[in-house]
Amino acid sequence: MSHFTIEMLSDQCGVTTPNLRAWQRHGLLKPARASNGKRYYDYSHLLRIQLILKWLNEGVPITELARLLKGEHATLSSQWELYQEHLLSALENPGTEKLRALLRRYGRELPAGALLDKVICPLRLWLREGANATQMTRRARFDTQLVEYAAFVLQGLRKRPADTLVMIPLNMKDPLAIWLEAIRFSGEGFRIDLLAHPVAQPDLDEFQAEHYLLWSDAPLTPLQQVLYQQWQNEGRPLFTAGVGFSAPAQAEAPVSEAQADMSDAG
């Protein structure tokens, strides 16, 4: 039977090593030991992780998972709103330590996709409602802490050898979008670098990377479509993300006969 290190298990399952270690502390995942005393994982651990991910994505509290895995009765009510309430409560505190600690704790306990889709993004949408000073300030504080958390996650990814993934936003309405996408990709086994601001027509030769992720939350312009096709023809190792890559390209505004006549007259 194949044996895995924790890093190999992380790559196989698409979750981070901090996720796996947190689940071990909660008694959800127990490594085996070889005759020489070294810890290892095998195919049975892959199956266990698939089950853990299934229940976490359904909102089962991590504190209840150990009971479920033993076949015992557990409370299966969703905990997403509770996670959000805890973060909001931390935001009501003028200090930042509680919020910072909660983000790192939830990042260890939850898969990145679940943390974003079930906790962070809904809370950001709620904070966007209303234009009073308190709500706007809390939204800004939350976003600032999310950037800090994303940077913390990216720094941790550099501690082991892996291919580099450069994340490049072409169009970006939400200034936090690329940071959130970096958190989402944190379990994919890359060392991640990113550009914090959009570059409409980037020069990919400016980067030393094995892979590129192009992000766009708006339809690609005709020139961007041409560049993207050129990069594909060159065999560039590209990933794409964001609704812009599934939306039709923006067509140039047609010129009316009257506008053409005015241009000719000029």
N, C-alpha and C positions, 0 to 999 in steps of 0.2 A: 504494500500500500504506500502511496506517495506521502512523503512527509514535507511539511511547509514550515518555514519560519513565520513570525508574525508579519514581517514585511511582505512575504509571498502571499500570505493569506489576505492581507489588505488589498494587494493588487488583484487577486482572484475575485474578491467580493465587491470591490468598488466602494469600500468604506475605509476610513483613515485608521492608522494605528492607535491614535488616542481613543477613537470609538471602541476598538477592540479591547484596549486596556481598561476602559471604563466599564465595559460589559463584564470583564473578568472580575473587577472589584465588586460588582453587583451579583456575582455568582452565576452569571448567565453563560459563561464560556470558561471551560477549564482545560488548559493544555495538558497533553500527555507528557510523560517523561521517558526518555530513552535510558538504556542501561548505564550510560555515562552521566546521567543526571540532567542532561540538557532537555529543555522544553521543546515540544514540537506540536504541530497540528496536522490533521489528516482530513480525508474526505468527509468524515462524520461531522467535523467542525464546519465545513462548508454548508452542509444541510442544516445544522443548527443556526447558522447565521442567516440563512434564507428565511427560517421561521421567525427569528428575532426581527428581521427587517419587515416581514409581513405584519406582525403585530404592532410594531412601532408606527408604521405607516397608517395603521388603522386607529392610532391614537391611544393605544393601551399604555398606561403608565409604566415606566421602566421598573418601578418598585413592585409591580404585579407580575412581571414577566417570569421571574424565578418560580412563582407558584404555578403559572400556566405550564411552564416547561416540565414541571413535576407531575402535571396532570391534576393539580388541585384547583378548586374553585377560585376565581379571581373577579375583581370588579372590572368590567370591561368598558365603562363609560369613557368617552374621549376626554383627554386632558389638554387639548390644544388651547382652549380658552383659559385654562388655569395657567399655562405657561405665559400666555399673553398678559394676564392680570399680574403675574409676578414681575414681568418686565416693566409694565406700566407703573406698578407700585415703586419699583426702583427708580423710574424716571421722576417720580414725584419727590424723591429725595434730592436735595441740591448737590450732594456728592456724586461721584462717578464709580466708586469702588464696588458697590453692590451690583450695579448694572454690568460693569465689566466682568465681575465674577460670575453672574448668571449667564451671560453670553458664552463664556468659556465653558461653564458647566454643561449647558445645553448642547454646545458644540461637541463635547465629548460623548454625551449620552445619546444624541440623536443623529441619524444620517443627515448629511448636508441638505439633501433635497427636501426632506421632511421639515427640517428646521426653517428653511426659507419659505416653503409653500404653505406650511400650516401655522407658523408662528410669526416670523419676521415680516413677511409681505402683508398679511392681513392687518398686523398692528400698524405698519406704515400707512396703509390705506385709511385706517381709522384716524390716525394722527393728522392726516391730510384734511379731514373734515373740519370746517370752521376756520376763521381767520383771526381769532383773538390771539393776543400776544403770548399767553401761556401755551396754547396748543402749538403755535408756530415755533416757540422756543424749544419745547419738548421734542418736536419733530427734528429740529436741527441738532439737538443734543443726541438723539437716538441715532441719526445718520452718522454723526461724528464718531460715536462709539462703534458703529458697524464697520466704518472704514478702519478704525484701529483694530477691531477684531479680525477683519480680513487680512490686514498686514501681519498680525500675529500668526494666523493660520499659514500664510505664505512663507513666513520665516521658518516655521516648523517643517515645511516641505523640503527645505534646502538642506536638511540634516542628513539625507541619504542620497546616494547617486541615482539619478533618473533622467529621462529625456526632458528637455526644456520645452515648455509650451508658452509662447508669447501671445497674449490676448490683446487684440487691437480693435477698438471701437471705430467703426466708420461713421455711423450716425448714432447719436445718443441723446435722447430727450431727458432722461433721468440721470443726473450726474453720478448716482450711486450704482447704476446698472452693472457696470463692468466689475465693480467690487463684489457685488452679490453673485455674479456669474463665476468669479474666481472661487468664492466659497463653495458654490455648487460643484465645481470641477476639482475640488481639493481631494476627493476620494478616488480620482482616476489615475493616480500613480505618476503624476508629472511634477517637475519643479516649475512653478508658474511665475512668469513676469508679466506685467501689464502696463499699458498706457492709460493714465488716468483721464485723459481728454481725447475726444474723437479726432481722427485724422481722415479726411474725406478720401484722399488718394495716397495711401502710405507707400513708402519705398521699402519693400520687404528685405532688400539687401542690407538695410541698416541694422538688422538683427542677426544674432548668432543663436539659432534655435533649430531643434529637430522638427517642431510642429508649430503651426500658427492657428489661432482661433480668431475668426473675424466676427465681430458683433455688430448688429444693426437693429434698432427698434423702429426704423422707418424704411419705406421701400428704397431700394438702391436706385441711384440716378443712372441714366444711360452710360455715363463715363465709368461709374463704378461697376456696372454690369460688364463692360468691355474689359476692365482690369481683372475682374474676377474670372472671366473666361480665359484671359491670357495666363493668369496664374495656374488655372487648371490645366491648360495646354502645356505649360512648362513642367507639370508634374509636382507642383508645390504640395507639401503635406498639410492640407488645410482642413480645419473644422469650421463649421458655421453655427451661429446661434442668434436668436432674436427673431422677432416677427418680420423684420425687413427682408429676410432671405426666403420667406414664403409669400411675400406680397409682390404684386406686379411693379415693374420699374416705373418711375415717374417719367411721364412723357413731357417733352418740351412743349410749352404753350404754343398753339398754332398762331401764325401771323395772319391777320385778316387782310383782305385786299386793300382796305382803307389805310391800314398801318403800312402796307408795302408801298402804297402810293406816296404816303407822307415821307417814308424813308428815301424813296427815289427822288422826291422833290428836294430833300435835304442835300 
